[in-house]
Amino acid sequence: MQSGVIDGILSIEDEAAGIIEDAQKKAGEIVASANDRAAKAVSEALEEARSRGQQDVDAAEKLLESHLAMYEDEKARILSGEAHVSPDVLDRAAGRIVDRILRVSVQGER
């Protein structure tokens, strides 16, 4: 009788150990899966931010090219004699335009 009770207790202990082992395996799998999902989410967010940043840079470059083209056209018009503005004034104005564009671009990145 006592050996039957002892066998029953040992059997229950073995079953409990198996349950604990299964639970630990499942917990490890859950943690690994959560870690994988988190890494994927971070990677996707980083790629999205990188893409938005590149779009901002592209837009700033287009704006700069547009302003530089306008400056060149105006400079050519002035130098051709249609207007009377010194080249020094044009260079200062162009510098101010470039500074303003760069300031707006930097503020847009924040």
C-alpha positions as CSV (number, residue, x, y, z in Angstrom):
1,M,0.0,0.0,0.0
2,Q,2.7,2.4,0.9
3,S,4.7,1.6,-2.2
4,G,1.5,2.4,-4.2
5,V,1.2,5.8,-2.6
6,I,4.9,6.5,-3.1
7,D,4.6,5.5,-6.8
8,G,1.5,7.7,-7.1
9,I,3.4,10.7,-5.6
10,L,6.4,10.0,-7.9
11,S,4.2,9.8,-10.9
12,I,2.5,13.1,-10.0
13,E,5.9,14.7,-9.5
14,D,7.1,13.4,-12.9
15,E,3.9,14.8,-14.5
16,A,4.4,18.1,-12.7
17,A,8.0,18.3,-14.0
18,G,6.8,17.6,-17.5
19,I,4.2,20.4,-17.2
20,I,6.9,22.8,-15.9
21,E,9.2,21.8,-18.8
22,D,6.5,22.3,-21.4
23,A,5.6,25.7,-19.9
24,Q,9.2,26.8,-19.9
25,K,9.5,25.8,-23.6
26,K,6.3,27.6,-24.5
27,A,7.4,30.7,-22.6
28,G,10.8,30.7,-24.5
29,E,9.0,30.4,-27.8
30,I,6.6,33.2,-26.9
31,V,9.5,35.5,-25.9
32,A,11.4,34.6,-29.0
33,S,8.4,35.3,-31.2
34,A,7.7,38.6,-29.4
35,N,11.4,39.6,-29.9
36,D,11.2,38.7,-33.6
37,R,8.0,40.8,-34.0
38,A,9.6,43.7,-32.2
39,A,12.8,43.6,-34.2
40,K,10.7,43.5,-37.4
41,A,8.6,46.5,-36.2
42,V,11.7,48.5,-35.4
43,S,13.2,47.7,-38.8
44,E,10.1,48.7,-40.6
45,A,9.8,52.0,-38.7
46,L,13.5,52.7,-39.4
47,E,13.0,52.1,-43.1
48,E,9.9,54.3,-43.2
49,A,11.8,57.1,-41.4
50,R,14.7,56.7,-43.8
51,S,12.4,56.9,-46.8
52,R,10.6,60.0,-45.4
53,G,14.0,61.6,-44.8
54,Q,15.1,60.9,-48.4
55,Q,11.9,62.4,-49.7
56,D,12.5,65.5,-47.7
57,V,16.1,65.7,-49.0
58,D,14.8,65.3,-52.6
59,A,12.2,68.0,-52.1
60,A,14.8,70.4,-50.7
61,E,17.2,69.7,-53.6
62,K,14.4,70.3,-56.1
63,L,13.5,73.6,-54.4
64,L,17.2,74.6,-54.3
65,E,17.5,73.8,-58.0
66,S,14.4,75.8,-58.8
67,H,15.7,78.8,-56.9
68,L,19.2,78.6,-58.4
69,A,17.6,78.4,-61.9
70,M,15.6,81.5,-61.1
71,Y,18.7,83.2,-59.8
72,E,20.6,82.3,-63.0
73,D,17.8,83.6,-65.2
74,E,17.6,86.8,-63.3
75,K,21.4,87.2,-63.3
76,A,21.5,86.7,-67.1
77,R,18.7,89.2,-67.6
78,I,20.5,91.8,-65.4
79,L,23.9,91.2,-67.1
80,S,22.3,91.5,-70.5
81,G,21.5,95.1,-69.6
82,E,17.7,94.8,-69.1
83,A,18.1,95.9,-65.5
84,H,20.7,97.8,-63.6
85,V,21.7,95.8,-60.5
86,S,25.4,95.2,-59.8
87,P,26.7,91.6,-59.7
88,D,27.7,92.1,-56.1
89,V,24.0,92.8,-55.2
90,L,23.0,89.7,-57.1
91,D,25.6,87.5,-55.3
92,R,24.5,88.8,-51.9
93,A,20.8,88.1,-52.8
94,A,21.7,84.6,-54.0
95,G,23.6,83.9,-50.8
96,R,20.6,85.0,-48.8
97,I,18.3,82.8,-50.8
98,V,20.6,79.8,-50.3
99,D,20.8,80.5,-46.6
100,R,17.1,80.7,-46.3
101,I,16.5,77.5,-48.2
102,L,19.1,75.7,-46.1
103,R,17.5,77.0,-42.9
104,V,14.1,75.9,-44.0
105,S,15.5,72.4,-44.9
106,V,17.2,72.0,-41.5
107,Q,14.1,73.1,-39.7
108,G,12.0,70.7,-41.7
109,E,14.2,67.8,-40.5
110,R,13.5,68.4,-36.9
